[in-house]
Amino acid sequence: MQIELRFFASVREQLGVAQERVELPDTVATVGQVRQWLRERGGVWQEALAEGRALRMAVNHAVARADTAVADGSEVAFFPPVTGG
């Protein structure tokens, strides 16, 4: 399945890319699995998407949990938590 990846704020800056279209392996079906699959690229990918790092995820503009399913054509976004005052 193909999905569109989007990276925002400090995640985008760290990775040096704002968006990317990828073909996922058949074993990747959830947002958490997408994150793990991207970490396996190593280097800055492993750091930016690290397991313990506070990171928000969204599928098709809706905040998602790690077990949220992705489908062909989905947009998956990664961004840091937003704070304000």
DSSP file (Angstrom, degrees, kcal/mol; ACC not computed):
  #  RESIDUE AA STRUCTURE BP1 BP2  ACC     N-H-->O    O-->H-N    N-H-->O    O-->H-N    TCO  KAPPA ALPHA  PHI   PSI    X-CA   Y-CA   Z-CA
    1    1 A M              0   0    0      0, 0.0    23,-3.3     0, 0.0     2,-0.4   0.000 360.0 360.0 360.0 147.1    0.0    0.0    0.0
    2    2 A Q  E     +A   23   0A   0     21,-0.2    71,-3.7    19,-0.0    72,-0.3  -0.856 360.0 176.3-103.9 138.4    1.1    3.5   -0.7
    3    3 A I  E     -A   22   0A   0     19,-2.2    19,-2.3    -2,-0.4     2,-0.5  -0.923  29.0-121.8-133.7 162.2    0.8    6.3    1.9
    4    4 A E  E     -Ab  21  75A   0     70,-2.8    72,-3.0    -2,-0.3     2,-0.4  -0.922  25.8-155.0-103.7 125.7    1.8   10.0    2.1
    5    5 A L  E     -Ab  20  76A   0     15,-3.6    15,-2.0    -2,-0.5     2,-0.4  -0.817   9.7-172.1 -99.9 140.7    4.0   10.9    5.0
    6    6 A R  E     -Ab  19  77A   0     70,-2.3    72,-2.2    -2,-0.4     2,-0.4  -0.998   4.3-164.9-133.4 138.7    4.2   14.4    6.4
    7    7 A F  E     - b   0  78A   0     11,-2.8     2,-0.3    -2,-0.4    72,-0.2  -0.978  10.7-165.1-125.7 135.1    6.6   15.8    9.0
    8    8 A F    >>  -     0   0    0     70,-2.1     3,-1.4    -2,-0.4     4,-0.6  -0.862  42.5 -23.4-125.5 154.3    6.1   19.0   10.9
    9    9 A A  H 3> S-     0   0    0     -2,-0.3     4,-2.2     1,-0.3     3,-0.3  -0.174 126.3   0.0  55.5-130.9    8.1   21.5   13.0
   10   10 A S  H 3> S+     0   0    0      1,-0.2     4,-2.4     2,-0.2    -1,-0.3   0.789 132.6  58.2 -64.2 -27.7   11.2   20.0   14.8
   11   11 A V  H <> S+     0   0    0     -3,-1.4     4,-2.3     2,-0.2    -1,-0.2   0.939 108.5  45.8 -65.3 -45.5   10.6   16.6   13.2
   12   12 A R  H  X>S+     0   0    0     -4,-0.6     4,-2.6    -3,-0.3     5,-0.8   0.918 113.4  50.0 -61.1 -44.8   10.8   18.1    9.7
   13   13 A E  H  <5S+     0   0    0     -4,-2.2    -2,-0.2     1,-0.2    -1,-0.2   0.907 112.0  46.9 -62.2 -42.3   13.9   20.0   10.7
   14   14 A Q  H  <5S+     0   0    0     -4,-2.4    -1,-0.2     1,-0.2    -2,-0.2   0.898 118.9  39.8 -67.6 -40.5   15.6   17.0   12.1
   15   15 A L  H  <5S-     0   0    0     -4,-2.3    -2,-0.2     2,-0.2    -1,-0.2   0.769  98.0-135.7 -80.9 -26.3   14.8   14.8    9.1
   16   16 A G  T  <5S+     0   0    0     -4,-2.6     2,-0.3    -5,-0.2    -3,-0.2   0.724  73.2  93.9  76.7  21.0   15.3   17.4    6.5
   17   17 A V      < -     0   0    0     -5,-0.8    -1,-0.2    -6,-0.2    -2,-0.2  -0.996  52.3-167.2-146.2 140.2   12.2   16.4    4.6
   18   18 A A  S    S+     0   0    0     -2,-0.3   -11,-2.8     1,-0.3     2,-0.3   0.777  75.4   1.1 -96.7 -32.5    8.6   17.7    4.8
   19   19 A Q  E     +A    6   0A   0    -13,-0.2    -1,-0.3    -7,-0.1     2,-0.3  -0.991  56.5 178.8-155.3 159.5    6.8   15.0    2.9
   20   20 A E  E     -A    5   0A   0    -15,-2.0   -15,-3.6    -2,-0.3     2,-0.5  -0.959  23.0-136.1-161.8 140.5    7.4   11.7    1.2
   21   21 A R  E     +A    4   0A   0     -2,-0.3     2,-0.3   -17,-0.2   -17,-0.2  -0.909  34.3 179.8-101.6 128.8    5.3    9.1   -0.6
   22   22 A V  E     -A    3   0A   0    -19,-2.3   -19,-2.2    -2,-0.5     2,-0.6  -0.914  31.5-131.5-131.4 155.5    6.2    5.5    0.3
   23   23 A E  E     -A    2   0A   0     -2,-0.3   -21,-0.2   -21,-0.2    -2,-0.0  -0.939  32.2-145.0-101.9 118.2    5.2    2.0   -0.5
   24   24 A L        -     0   0    0    -23,-3.3    10,-0.0    -2,-0.6     2,-0.0  -0.584  15.3-112.8 -86.0 145.9    4.7    0.1    2.8
   25   25 A P    >   -     0   0    0      0, 0.0     3,-1.9     0, 0.0    -1,-0.1  -0.354  34.1-107.0 -66.5 158.4    5.6   -3.6    3.2
   26   26 A D  T 3  S+     0   0    0      1,-0.3    -2,-0.0    -2,-0.0     0, 0.0   0.720 117.3  64.6 -60.2 -22.3    2.6   -5.9    3.8
   27   27 A T  T 3  S+     0   0    0      1,-0.0     2,-0.6     2,-0.0    -1,-0.3   0.539  85.4  83.4 -81.1  -6.5    3.6   -6.3    7.4
   28   28 A V    <   +     0   0    0     -3,-1.9    -4,-0.1     1,-0.1     3,-0.1  -0.879  41.7 139.7-104.4 115.1    3.0   -2.6    8.2
   29   29 A A        +     0   0    0     -2,-0.6    41,-2.3     1,-0.0     2,-0.3   0.462  54.8  55.2-133.0  -7.5   -0.7   -1.8    9.0
   30   30 A T  B  > S-E   69   0B   0     39,-0.3     4,-2.0     1,-0.1    39,-0.2  -0.835  82.2-110.8-128.2 165.6   -0.8    0.7   11.8
   31   31 A V  H  > S+     0   0    0     37,-2.3     4,-2.6    34,-0.4    35,-0.2   0.902 119.0  53.4 -61.3 -41.7    0.7    4.1   12.6
   32   32 A G  H  > S+     0   0    0     34,-2.9     4,-2.3     1,-0.2    -1,-0.2   0.886 108.5  49.5 -60.8 -38.8    3.0    2.6   15.2
   33   33 A Q  H  > S+     0   0    0     33,-0.5     4,-2.6     2,-0.2    -1,-0.2   0.848 108.6  53.1 -69.8 -33.6    4.3    0.1   12.7
   34   34 A V  H  X S+     0   0    0     -4,-2.0     4,-2.5     2,-0.2    -2,-0.2   0.943 109.6  49.1 -62.6 -47.1    4.9    2.9   10.2
   35   35 A R  H  X S+     0   0    0     -4,-2.6     4,-2.2     1,-0.2    -2,-0.2   0.922 113.1  46.4 -58.4 -46.0    6.9    4.7   12.9
   36   36 A Q  H  X S+     0   0    0     -4,-2.3     4,-1.5     2,-0.2    -1,-0.2   0.920 111.1  52.2 -62.5 -44.6    8.9    1.6   13.6
   37   37 A W  H  < S+     0   0    0     -4,-2.6    -1,-0.2     1,-0.2    -2,-0.2   0.892 110.6  47.8 -59.8 -41.5    9.5    0.9    9.9
   38   38 A L  H >< S+     0   0    0     -4,-2.5     3,-1.8     1,-0.2     4,-0.2   0.883 106.5  57.4 -67.8 -38.2   10.8    4.5    9.4
   39   39 A R  H >< S+     0   0    0     -4,-2.2     3,-2.3     1,-0.3     7,-0.2   0.830  93.2  69.2 -59.8 -31.5   13.1    4.1   12.5
   40   40 A E  T 3< S+     0   0    0     -4,-1.5    -1,-0.3     1,-0.3    -2,-0.2   0.611  80.0  76.4 -66.5 -10.3   14.7    1.1   10.8
   41   41 A R  T <  S-     0   0    0     -3,-1.8    -1,-0.3    -4,-0.2    -2,-0.2   0.738  95.6-152.3 -67.0 -21.8   16.2    3.6    8.3
   42   42 A G    X>  +     0   0    0     -3,-2.3     3,-1.6    -4,-0.2     4,-0.5  -0.190  52.7  56.8  81.2-174.7   18.6    4.4   11.1
   43   43 A G  H 3> S-     0   0    0      1,-0.3     4,-1.7     2,-0.2     3,-0.4  -0.200 122.2  -1.8  54.8-132.1   20.5    7.6   11.7
   44   44 A V  H 3> S+     0   0    0      1,-0.2     4,-3.1     2,-0.2    -1,-0.3   0.785 132.3  61.6 -63.1 -27.1   18.3   10.7   12.1
   45   45 A W  H <> S+     0   0    0     -3,-1.6     4,-1.9     2,-0.2    -1,-0.2   0.925 104.7  47.0 -64.3 -43.8   15.2    8.6   11.4
   46   46 A Q  H  < S+     0   0    0     -4,-0.5    -2,-0.2    -3,-0.4    -1,-0.2   0.898 117.2  44.2 -64.0 -39.7   15.9    6.5   14.5
   47   47 A E  H >< S+     0   0    0     -4,-1.7     3,-1.2     2,-0.2    -2,-0.2   0.948 114.4  46.3 -70.5 -49.7   16.5    9.7   16.6
   48   48 A A  H 3< S+     0   0    0     -4,-3.1    -2,-0.2     1,-0.3    -1,-0.2   0.820 123.3  34.5 -65.1 -32.8   13.6   11.8   15.3
   49   49 A L  T 3< S+     0   0    0     -4,-1.9    -1,-0.3    -5,-0.3    -2,-0.2   0.106  85.7 155.8-110.9  20.5   11.1    9.0   15.7
   50   50 A A    X   -     0   0    0     -3,-1.2     3,-1.2     1,-0.1    -3,-0.1  -0.075  52.6-116.9 -52.4 147.0   12.6    7.3   18.8
   51   51 A E  T 3  S+     0   0    0      1,-0.3     4,-0.1    -5,-0.1    -1,-0.1   0.863 112.1  43.4 -54.7 -44.2   10.2    5.2   20.9
   52   52 A G  T 3  S+     0   0    0      2,-0.1    -1,-0.3     0, 0.0     2,-0.2   0.535  88.6 110.0 -84.6  -5.5   10.5    7.4   24.0
   53   53 A R  S <  S-     0   0    0     -3,-1.2     2,-0.5     1,-0.1    -5,-0.0  -0.512  78.4-114.3 -75.2 134.0   10.3   10.7   22.2
   54   54 A A        +     0   0    0     -2,-0.2     2,-0.3    27,-0.0    -1,-0.1  -0.555  56.4 155.5 -66.4 116.0    7.2   12.7   22.8
   55   55 A L        -     0   0    0     -2,-0.5     2,-0.3    25,-0.2    -6,-0.0  -0.996  34.6-143.7-149.5 136.3    5.6   12.7   19.3
   56   56 A R  E     -C   79   0A   0     23,-3.7    23,-2.3    -2,-0.3     2,-0.3  -0.746  15.9-162.9-100.4 152.0    2.1   13.1   18.0
   57   57 A M  E     -CD  78  64A   0      7,-0.5     7,-3.1    -2,-0.3     2,-0.3  -0.964   5.2-172.0-133.8 149.8    0.8   11.2   15.0
   58   58 A A  E     -CD  77  63A   0     19,-1.9    19,-2.5    -2,-0.3     2,-0.5  -0.994  13.0-154.1-142.0 148.5   -2.2   11.7   12.8
   59   59 A V  E >  S-CD  76  62A   0      3,-2.6     3,-1.5    -2,-0.3    17,-0.2  -0.990  85.2 -15.1-122.6 122.3   -4.0    9.8   10.0
   60   60 A N  T 3  S-     0   0    0     15,-3.0    -1,-0.1    -2,-0.5    16,-0.1   0.899 130.4 -51.8  50.1  46.7   -5.9   11.8    7.5
   61   61 A H  T 3  S+     0   0    0     14,-0.3     2,-0.5     1,-0.2    -1,-0.3   0.550 115.7 111.8  72.1  11.9   -5.9   14.9    9.8
   62   62 A A  E <  S-D   59   0A   0     -3,-1.5    -3,-2.6     0, 0.0    -1,-0.2  -0.965  77.5-107.0-116.1 130.6   -7.2   13.0   12.8
   63   63 A V  E     -D   58   0A   0     -2,-0.5     2,-0.3    -5,-0.2    -5,-0.3  -0.261  46.1-161.2 -54.5 136.4   -5.0   12.5   15.9
   64   64 A A  E     -D   57   0A   0     -7,-3.1    -7,-0.5     4,-0.1     2,-0.2  -0.847  16.4-137.2-126.0 156.4   -4.0    8.8   16.0
   65   65 A R    >   -     0   0    0     -2,-0.3     3,-1.8    -9,-0.1   -34,-0.4  -0.584  41.9 -97.2 -99.8 170.7   -2.7    6.2   18.4
   66   66 A A  T 3  S+     0   0    0      1,-0.3   -34,-2.9    -2,-0.2   -33,-0.5   0.808 124.4  52.7 -59.5 -30.2    0.0    3.7   17.6
   67   67 A D  T 3  S+     0   0    0    -36,-0.2     2,-0.3   -37,-0.1    -1,-0.3   0.367  78.7 122.8 -91.1   7.2   -2.7    1.0   16.9
   68   68 A T    <   -     0   0    0     -3,-1.8   -37,-2.3     1,-0.1   -36,-0.2  -0.526  64.4-122.2 -68.9 129.1   -4.6    3.2   14.5
   69   69 A A  B     -E   30   0B   0     -2,-0.3     2,-0.3   -39,-0.2   -39,-0.3  -0.385  19.4-150.3 -72.6 148.2   -4.9    1.4   11.1
   70   70 A V        -     0   0    0    -41,-2.3     2,-0.3    -2,-0.1   -67,-0.0  -0.904  11.7-163.3-114.1 149.8   -3.6    2.9    7.9
   71   71 A A    >   -     0   0    0     -2,-0.3     3,-2.5     1,-0.1   -42,-0.0  -0.837  39.2 -69.4-127.0 165.2   -5.0    2.2    4.5
   72   72 A D  T 3  S+     0   0    0     -2,-0.3   -69,-0.2     1,-0.3    -1,-0.1  -0.313 123.0  19.4 -53.8 130.1   -3.9    2.7    0.9
   73   73 A G  T 3  S+     0   0    0    -71,-3.7    -1,-0.3     1,-0.3   -70,-0.2   0.392  90.9 146.1  88.5  -2.5   -3.8    6.4    0.2
   74   74 A S    <   -     0   0    0     -3,-2.5   -70,-2.8   -72,-0.3     2,-0.5  -0.260  46.1-134.1 -65.4 153.3   -3.7    7.5    3.8
   75   75 A E  E     -b    4   0A   0    -72,-0.2   -15,-3.0   -70,-0.0     2,-0.5  -0.962  21.6-168.0-105.9 123.6   -1.8   10.6    4.9
   76   76 A V  E     -bC   5  59A   0    -72,-3.0   -70,-2.3    -2,-0.5     2,-0.4  -0.959   5.5-169.0-115.9 125.2    0.2    9.9    8.1
   77   77 A A  E     -bC   6  58A   0    -19,-2.5   -19,-1.9    -2,-0.5     2,-0.4  -0.880  10.5-162.5-118.4 146.8    1.7   12.9    9.9
   78   78 A F  E     +bC   7  57A   0    -72,-2.2   -70,-2.1    -2,-0.4   -21,-0.2  -0.993  23.1 152.5-126.3 132.9    4.3   13.1   12.7
   79   79 A F  E     - C   0  56A   0    -23,-2.3   -23,-3.7    -2,-0.4   -70,-0.1  -0.990  42.9-100.0-156.6 154.9    4.7   16.3   14.8
   80   80 A P        -     0   0    0      0, 0.0   -25,-0.2     0, 0.0   -27,-0.0  -0.347  55.1 -83.4 -73.3 160.0    5.9   17.3   18.3
   81   81 A P        -     0   0    0      0, 0.0     2,-0.5     0, 0.0   -27,-0.0  -0.334  47.4-125.7 -59.3 145.4    3.3   18.0   21.0
   82   82 A V        -     0   0    0     -3,-0.1     2,-0.3     2,-0.0    -3,-0.0  -0.812  27.7-174.3 -98.6 133.6    2.0   21.6   20.8
   83   83 A T        +     0   0    0     -2,-0.5     2,-0.3     2,-0.0     0, 0.0  -0.879   9.7 160.1-121.4 158.3    2.2   23.8   23.8
   84   84 A G              0   0    0     -2,-0.3    -2,-0.0     1,-0.1     0, 0.0  -0.950 360.0 360.0-161.7 179.8    0.8   27.3   24.2
   85   85 A G              0   0    0     -2,-0.3    -1,-0.1     0, 0.0    -2,-0.0   0.363 360.0 360.0-159.1 360.0   -0.2   29.8   26.7
